[in-house]
């Protein structure tokens, strides 16, 4: 999967991708029946669907790379897959690392390199 942009509650740490600040009104629409499914939504302007994912969450979303998972926004195929700061418990499909590692990675990645992340079961990604 490619990376689309980066965001966070914290200020831009010096990334090369487009950066968005996650404020208290920002959500990710996880509602497969919503017209804004699998997109960033400002709740002051639009409904973020049923049970949206808040983006103004610390420390997990201090610094984040958005992974281009389900860019066609196919309902029930999954949404809100990010590379983010660990919260020391399981994620729901995201990749979580200690903040120092996330920052190092986000600063290193460049859109011109067409970076990709491989996710899946070991048997699937090593064949």
DABELRA-V831525 format. One record per backbone hydrogen bond with DSSP energy under -0.5 kcal/mol. CO is the residue of the C=O (numbers start at 1). NH is the residue of the N-H. E is the energy in kcal/mol with one decimal. If there is no record, write none. Layout:
CO,NH,E
CO,NH,E
This chain:
1,117,-2.7
2,68,-3.2
5,66,-2.8
6,20,-1.7
7,64,-2.6
8,22,-2.5
18,6,-2.9
20,8,-1.7
21,23,-0.7
23,26,-1.7
25,43,-3.2
26,55,-2.3
26,56,-0.6
27,29,-0.5
27,41,-3.3
28,30,-0.9
28,53,-2.8
29,38,-3.1
30,32,-0.8
31,34,-2.3
34,37,-1.4
36,39,-1.0
39,29,-2.6
41,27,-2.6
41,43,-0.8
42,45,-2.4
42,46,-2.0
49,52,-0.6
52,54,-0.7
53,28,-2.7
55,57,-1.3
57,61,-2.4
59,62,-2.0
60,85,-1.8
61,9,-2.0
62,10,-1.3
63,85,-0.5
64,7,-2.1
64,66,-0.5
65,83,-2.5
66,4,-2.4
66,5,-0.5
67,69,-2.8
68,70,-0.5
70,73,-2.0
74,77,-1.6
80,82,-0.7
81,67,-2.0
82,84,-0.6
82,95,-2.6
83,65,-2.4
84,97,-2.1
94,96,-0.5
95,84,-2.7
97,86,-2.6
98,101,-0.7
98,102,-2.2
99,103,-3.0
100,104,-2.1
101,105,-2.3
102,106,-3.1
103,107,-2.3
104,108,-1.3
105,109,-2.3
106,16,-0.6
109,16,-0.6
110,113,-1.7
110,115,-0.6
111,114,-1.9
115,3,-0.6
117,119,-0.6
121,124,-0.9
121,125,-2.3
122,126,-1.5
124,127,-0.6
